[in-house]
Amino acid sequence: MKVLFLSVPAGGGHHQTAKAMVDYFAECENVETKILDVAENVNTVLKELISKGYILSTTIFPRAYSAIYDMLDARTSDDDELTRYNKLIADAFKRRLLKSLEEYRPDIIVSTHVWATMVLNRISKRHKIDAPIISIVTDYTIHPFWEQVKSDYYIIASELLSYQAIKKLGNDKVILPFGIPISPKFSKHSDKSLIRSSLDIDQKYTVLVMMGSMGYGKAATAIIKQLDKLPDDFQIIAVCGNNKRLKASVSKLKLHRKLITYGYVTNVDELMDCSDCIITKPGGLTTSEALAKNLPLILTNPIPGQEDRNMEFMTNHGLALSVSDTFPVDEAVYLLMNYPHIARQLKDNAELLAKPDAAKKLGEFILDIYNEQK
C-alpha cells in the first residue's frame, strides 16, 4: 500500500501531523509512505508568499486577518474574491502535484491542509483521481475554507465538533472524530522526577513556555518577565522554536527564577513530562500533544481566526485557562500552583477528551479502506 501525505509551508503543525502518520506506518509491513509539500519546487516566490505571508497576515495584520476569517465564516456563497484567489493558488500548484500522483501512484491520499485538498479538487476536474482522499482538519474548529473543498473523508479533532462539521461539511458518515494525529511518543508518560534528572532539571514546579514553530517574539519575553514577578519558587523552560533571535533575546533576560532556554527541539514530549503546566498559543497540534500528556494548559496570543476558535473550544470544555488583559499569565500560573483542584479539573477533562491514539485510529482506518478496495 502506498500512502501519500500532502502538506503546505504554513506553520509547522501540518507537516508534523503528516510525520506522525509516517511514524505510525513505519512499523507496518508492506506500507510505503511519502510526504509531499505541494509548494516545493514549484515557485519559490509563491511558496514564500504562503509561508511568510501567512505569518505576516496573522502577526502584523491580525485585525484584518480576523475580519476576513469572520466574513468567510458568516458567508452564504462561495462566489467571492478570496475563493477565486484560493483557486488561483491551487491552479499554480496542480501541475506539479499531478506529476507526483502519476509517478507515485498512491493508493490513499491524505491531506493535512485545506489548500492541498483544494489542489486535488482542481486536478480532479480534468483528471480522474482513483485514490480515496482523506483530509485532516488540524484545528478545534472547521475553517471556512473547508466548506469550499470536497474530500472522501474528513478527520476532525473531537466528537464535540461533529455537529459543527455536519453543518459545514454535510454527510456525517464521512466525518470521523479520530482526533488530530500526533506522534505516538505523546501517548507515553514518564516519571516526572526521573525525566527531570535525565534532563538535568531541578525538582521543583516547572512552567513550560512553548513559542510555536516560528516563535512569537516580544509576547514571549513579556510572558517570562511577568512570570518572574510571582512570589513562588518555580522554574521556567522556554522553547523558542526556529526563532534564533528570540532565543538569544530570552537567554539574555536577567531573572530571579531559573530559566532554561531551548531553540528547536525534538523532545517536546520529555519537556512536557517534566513540566507542571504549559503556556502556549492555541495551535491545534501543540494543544493536542499537551492534552495527551494530561498537562494543564494556559493559552495566550491566539492567531486570529482558527486559533481564536481553538481557544474557545479549550476553555468552553474545561481544558484550559485563557489569558486576557484582565486575567494575566502570572495570575493563571499562580492559580495552578496554589489551588491544586483547578489543575486537577483540567487534567480530568483532558483525560476524558484527549486523543493520544489518533494516529493509530487513522492508520487502522486507512488499512481498512485499502483492504476493501482490493
C-alpha positions in Angstrom: 0.0 0.0 0.0 1.3 3.5 -0.9 0.1 6.4 1.1 0.8 10.0 0.0 0.7 12.7 2.6 0.2 16.3 1.4 1.3 19.4 3.4 1.9 23.1 2.8 4.5 25.5 4.4 2.0 27.4 6.6 3.2 26.8 10.1 4.8 23.6 11.3 1.8 21.6 12.6 0.6 20.3 9.2 4.0 18.7 8.4 4.2 17.3 12.0 0.8 15.7 11.6 1.9 14.0 8.4 5.1 12.9 10.1 3.1 11.4 13.0 1.3 9.2 10.4 4.5 8.2 8.7 5.9 7.2 12.1 2.9 5.1 12.7 3.1 3.3 9.4 6.9 2.7 9.8 6.0 -0.3 12.0 3.6 -1.7 9.4 4.7 -4.3 6.8 4.0 -3.6 3.1 3.2 0.0 3.6 5.1 2.7 1.8 4.7 6.4 2.7 5.7 9.8 1.3 5.3 13.3 2.5 4.9 15.9 -0.3 5.0 19.7 0.2 2.7 20.8 -2.6 4.6 24.1 -2.9 8.0 22.5 -3.0 9.9 23.1 -6.3 7.0 24.9 -7.9 7.5 28.6 -7.5 9.9 30.0 -4.8 8.1 33.3 -4.7 4.7 31.7 -4.3 6.0 29.3 -1.6 7.4 32.3 0.4 4.1 34.1 -0.1 2.2 31.2 1.6 4.6 30.6 4.4 5.8 34.2 5.2 2.5 35.7 4.0 0.6 33.6 6.5 2.9 34.6 9.3 2.7 38.3 8.4 -1.1 38.3 8.0 -1.6 36.8 11.4 1.1 38.8 13.3 1.5 42.1 11.5 -2.1 42.5 10.3 -4.1 40.4 12.8 -7.3 42.6 12.8 -7.5 42.4 9.0 -7.0 38.6 9.1 -9.6 38.2 11.8 -12.1 40.3 9.9 -11.6 38.2 6.7 -11.9 35.0 8.7 -15.2 36.2 10.4 -16.5 37.3 7.0 -15.8 33.9 5.5 -17.3 32.1 8.5 -20.5 34.0 8.0 -20.8 34.0 4.2 -23.5 32.0 2.4 -22.0 31.9 -1.1 -18.6 30.6 -2.3 -18.5 33.1 -5.1 -16.2 35.7 -3.7 -12.8 37.2 -4.4 -11.0 35.2 -1.8 -12.4 31.9 -3.2 -11.1 32.9 -6.6 -7.8 33.7 -5.1 -7.6 30.2 -3.5 -8.4 28.7 -6.9 -5.6 30.6 -8.5 -3.2 29.3 -5.9 -4.5 25.8 -6.4 -4.0 26.1 -10.2 -0.4 27.2 -9.7 0.4 24.0 -7.8 -1.7 21.4 -9.6 0.7 20.6 -12.4 3.5 19.6 -10.1 1.1 17.6 -7.9 -0.5 15.8 -10.9 3.0 14.8 -12.0 3.7 13.4 -8.5 0.4 11.5 -8.5 1.2 10.0 -11.8 4.7 9.0 -10.8 4.0 7.8 -7.2 0.5 6.3 -8.0 -0.7 6.3 -4.3 -3.4 4.0 -3.1 -4.5 6.6 -0.4 -4.0 10.3 -0.4 -4.0 12.2 3.0 -4.2 16.0 3.0 -3.1 17.9 6.2 -4.1 21.3 4.9 -7.2 22.7 3.1 -5.1 24.2 0.3 -3.7 20.8 -0.5 -7.2 19.4 -0.8 -8.1 22.4 -3.0 -5.3 21.5 -5.4 -6.6 17.9 -5.5 -10.0 19.2 -6.3 -8.7 21.3 -9.2 -6.8 18.4 -10.6 -9.9 16.1 -10.4 -11.9 18.5 -12.7 -9.8 17.2 -15.6 -8.1 14.1 -14.4 -9.5 11.1 -12.5 -8.1 10.5 -9.1 -8.7 6.9 -8.2 -7.2 7.0 -4.7 -9.6 8.0 -1.8 -8.8 11.4 -0.3 -8.7 11.8 3.4 -8.5 15.4 4.8 -7.3 16.1 8.3 -8.7 19.3 9.9 -5.8 20.3 12.2 -7.8 22.8 14.4 -10.5 22.5 17.0 -12.9 24.2 14.6 -13.8 23.9 10.9 -12.1 26.6 8.9 -14.5 28.1 6.4 -12.2 27.2 3.5 -13.1 23.5 4.2 -16.6 24.3 3.0 -15.1 25.0 -0.4 -13.5 21.6 -0.9 -14.6 18.0 -1.4 -13.0 15.1 0.3 -14.0 11.4 0.7 -13.4 11.6 4.5 -12.7 14.4 7.0 -10.8 13.7 10.2 -11.8 16.2 12.9 -10.2 16.9 16.3 -13.1 15.8 18.6 -16.6 14.3 18.5 -17.7 17.6 20.2 -17.1 19.2 16.8 -19.3 16.8 15.0 -22.4 19.0 14.8 -20.4 21.9 13.5 -18.7 19.7 11.0 -22.0 18.3 9.7 -23.4 21.8 9.3 -20.4 22.9 7.3 -19.4 19.8 5.5 -22.6 17.8 5.2 -22.7 13.9 5.3 -22.0 12.7 8.9 -20.8 9.3 7.5 -17.6 10.9 6.1 -16.8 12.9 9.3 -14.5 10.9 11.6 -13.7 12.3 15.1 -10.4 10.4 15.5 -8.5 13.5 16.7 -5.5 15.3 15.3 -2.7 12.7 14.7 0.2 13.3 17.0 3.4 11.3 17.5 2.9 8.0 19.4 5.5 9.2 21.9 2.9 11.7 23.4 0.8 8.7 24.4 3.5 7.6 26.8 4.1 9.0 30.3 7.5 9.2 32.0 8.0 9.6 35.7 8.4 13.4 36.4 11.3 13.2 38.8 13.2 10.7 36.6 12.8 12.7 33.4 13.9 15.9 35.2 17.0 14.1 36.5 17.8 12.8 33.0 17.5 16.4 31.6 19.4 18.0 34.5 16.3 20.0 35.5 15.6 20.9 39.2 13.0 19.0 41.1 10.5 21.9 41.5 7.4 23.3 40.0 8.1 23.8 36.3 6.3 26.1 33.8 6.8 25.2 30.1 6.5 28.2 27.7 6.2 27.0 24.1 6.6 29.6 21.4 5.3 27.7 18.4 7.3 26.5 15.4 8.3 30.1 14.5 8.4 31.6 18.0 6.3 34.7 18.8 8.7 37.4 19.6 8.0 40.2 22.1 5.0 38.4 23.6 7.2 35.6 24.8 9.7 37.8 26.6 6.8 39.7 28.2 5.3 36.4 29.4 8.6 35.3 31.0 9.2 38.7 32.7 5.6 38.7 34.1 6.1 35.2 35.5 9.3 36.3 37.2 7.2 38.6 39.4 5.5 35.7 41.1 6.5 35.1 44.7 6.5 31.3 44.5 9.6 29.1 44.0 9.5 27.6 40.5 11.5 27.4 37.2 10.7 28.2 33.6 11.5 26.2 30.5 11.3 28.3 27.3 11.2 26.6 23.8 11.8 29.2 21.1 11.5 27.1 18.1 13.3 28.2 14.9 13.4 31.8 16.0 17.2 32.2 16.8 16.8 35.9 17.5 14.1 35.2 20.1 16.2 32.5 21.8 19.1 35.0 22.1 16.8 37.6 23.5 15.2 35.3 26.0 18.6 33.9 27.1 19.8 37.4 28.0 16.9 38.0 30.4 18.0 38.7 33.9 15.5 36.9 36.2 15.0 35.9 39.8 13.8 32.5 38.6 15.8 29.8 36.9 15.2 29.9 33.2 16.2 27.1 30.8 16.1 28.1 27.2 15.9 25.9 24.1 15.7 26.6 20.4 14.2 24.0 18.1 13.8 20.7 20.0 12.8 17.1 19.1 12.0 16.1 22.7 8.9 18.2 23.4 7.3 15.0 24.9 10.0 14.8 27.5 9.8 18.6 28.3 6.0 18.2 28.8 6.6 15.2 31.1 8.9 17.2 33.4 6.5 20.2 33.5 3.5 21.1 35.7 1.8 23.3 33.2 2.3 24.8 29.7 1.8 28.3 28.4 1.3 28.3 24.6 -0.5 29.6 21.7 -3.6 27.5 21.0 -2.4 25.7 17.9 -4.2 22.5 17.1 -1.1 20.2 17.3 0.5 21.6 20.5 -2.8 21.6 22.4 -3.4 18.0 21.2 0.0 17.0 22.4 -0.5 18.7 25.8 -3.9 17.0 26.3 -2.4 13.6 25.5 0.2 14.3 28.2 -2.5 15.4 30.6 -0.7 18.7 31.1 -2.7 21.8 32.3 -2.9 24.4 29.5 -2.7 28.2 29.8 -3.5 29.7 26.4 -2.3 33.1 25.1 -1.8 35.1 22.0 -4.0 33.2 19.6 -3.7 33.7 15.9 -6.9 35.5 14.8 -9.4 33.2 13.3 -8.8 29.5 13.8 -6.7 29.8 17.0 -9.4 32.1 18.5 -11.8 29.2 17.9 -9.3 26.7 19.3 -9.1 28.8 22.5 -12.9 28.9 22.7 -13.1 25.2 22.4 -10.5 24.6 25.1 -12.0 27.0 27.6 -15.6 26.0 26.8 -14.8 22.4 27.6 -12.8 23.0 30.7 -9.4 22.0 29.1 -7.5 25.3 29.6 -7.2 28.7 31.2 -7.1 31.6 28.8 -5.0 34.7 29.4 -6.5 38.2 28.8 -5.8 41.8 29.7 -7.9 41.3 32.9 -6.5 37.8 33.7 -2.8 38.0 33.0 -0.5 35.0 32.7 1.1 35.3 36.2 -2.4 35.1 37.8 -3.1 31.9 35.8 0.1 30.2 36.9 -0.5 31.4 40.5 -3.9 29.6 40.5 -2.5 26.4 39.2 0.4 26.4 41.7 -1.6 27.3 44.7 -5.1 25.7 44.1 -4.4 22.1 43.1 -8.1 21.4 42.5 -8.1 23.7 39.4 -5.2 21.8 37.9 -7.0 18.6 38.8 -10.1 19.7 36.9 -8.1 20.5 33.8 -6.3 17.1 34.0 -9.6 15.2 34.5 -11.2 16.9 31.5 -8.1 16.3 29.4 -8.2 12.6 30.3 -11.7 12.4 29.0 -11.2 14.3 25.7 -7.6 13.7 24.7 -6.9 11.6 21.6 -3.5 10.2 22.2 -4.2 7.3 19.8 -5.4 9.5 16.9 -2.6 8.3 14.6 -3.3 4.7 15.3 -7.1 5.1 14.7 -6.5 6.8 11.4 -3.8 4.3 10.4 -6.2 1.4 11.1 -8.9 3.2 9.1 -6.6 3.7 6.1 -5.7 0.0 6.2 -9.4 -0.9 6.3 -10.4 1.1 3.3 -7.3 -0.1 1.3 -8.3 -3.7 2.0 -11.9 -3.0 1.0 -10.6 -1.8 -2.4 -8.6 -4.9 -3.1 
